[in-house]
């Protein structure tokens, strides 16, 4: 491995918190013994780094020798124009701006670079774009490490140096990292399309609510008092059927759902695991796939159960939001699981429907009578039903982790075998060349 090869650690962060605090993405580039760091303040800076055009140094703009067309407009720094006496120049009441600084040096993702990131989180989109770019400028690599692995190797509790440690770790122990490839980008695509579909759904629901409130206001506040002779809901339905904005939002929601279904069907995990599940469609599967993302983030089934909120707490109860407790599970994954359990319940003859019924029977045998604890009834039919649902979902998540992990291991074994086959295929060619050199030397 060449000493001049660059190893880049990227600690991706959301650019600004809800309180307005700046949280730029941190980048550390290790080349030999030298380490230099950058801050990517926004998504445009991330794109510039991706395309190897991120400005790392600036100089004064010279109007006589510099042509603004040679620079990207967003990278030119401007300042207020001042007159001979130092006053700010204005034209038509607006301050005149003139070029002040232009980039003098650039850096970014280059041929031969190895990028290291944390698996999952807010950096998924950036990782996907970097991975696609790596294939364009090959040889280059984008690799990610599960957070639970990196956490065990982090020196100290300070996360501010994570980008430096990532660069050093991928150089020293690249086997701990996983290459980001097309399959990873497909998973990230599902996550993005699911968010787009949810946003479109929320916009449509919001529009319907505004229309309804406006319509009811018109009915009761009309000066002439001409109330509708028919049903308010019927008149409201006719209003919705002719509202241009609502129809456009409905069309957008339908398009986003088509994109989501197409993205899910492209996944191997859909073909192998979710599609055979009775009652599980593409949208419901996406509700689980998107928050989980990459199953390699979870080293054990217990970690995945805790993430989904179907683990058993120390007091023997299933987790739920209680006063004074912290709900540290993923609510979207938990909601998707509950919707899936509803499908199991509606299909009692399916594999998981039968398991749900079996748990109901066992729980009722264990608790044959309704009990009253602290004034609350326990082990009613409804209580037994809920207990059976969460017990079934716990077993389902264990099964999901096992099957999905097995699928990933099989894929990694296939990649390793292809690499070995390629190495063996290249070996005879090197031997033949060596034999040819020996013949030349003898001649």
Number of C-alpha atoms within 10 A of each C-alpha: 5 7 8 12 15 23 24 30 29 27 24 23 18 15 15 13 10 6 6 8 9 14 16 20 21 20 27 25 25 23 17 12 7 8 15 11 14 16 16 21 17 16 14 13 19 22 17 18 21 21 15 15 19 22 18 13 12 16 11 13 20 13 10 6 7 12 10 14 7 8 12 11 10 9 17 17 16 15 12 15 16 15 10 7 6 8 10 13 15 14 7 6 7 8 14 15 15 14 16 17 17 23 19 12 12 14 17 20 23 18 18 16 23 24 28 32 29 26 23 21 13 13 17 22 16 15 28 21 15 24 23 16 19 24 15 11 14 12 12 19 23 24 23 24 24 20 18 14 15 20 14 8 12 15 12 8 9 8 12 10 17 24 24 23 22 29 25 20 21 22 19 10 9 16 12 14 20 17 16 19 17 13 14 17 18 17 24 22 20 27 24 17 22 25 16 18 21 15 14 21 19 14 17 20 15 13 16 18 12 10 17 18 11 11 16 14 11 14 16 13 12 11 8 8 10 11 12 11 7 8 8 14 11 11 14 15 11 10 15 17 11 10 13 11 13 20 14 12 19 17 14 18 21 15 13 21 21 15 17 23 19 14 22 28 17 14 17 17 19 19 12 13 14 23 17 11 16 16 18 17 17 19 18 17 21 27 22 20 25 21 21 21 19 19 20 19 19 19 15 14 19 17 15 22 22 18 19 25 25 26 24 16 11 8 7 8 10 15 20 13 9 8 6 6 9 10 12 13 18 14 14 15 21 20 16 20 25 15 15 24 23 14 17 26 20 12 15 14 14 16 12 22 21 16 21 24 19 14 19 21 16 13 16 18 10 10 14 12 11 14 12 11 8 6 7 7 11 16 19 16 12 10 13 19 20 14 19 23 24 22 19 24 25 24 15 18 20 17 13 17 21 14 15 18 19 12 17 16 13 12 12 13 12 12 12 12 12 12 12 12 12 11 11 11 11 11 11 11 11 11 11 11 11 12 12 12 12 11 10 9 8 7 6
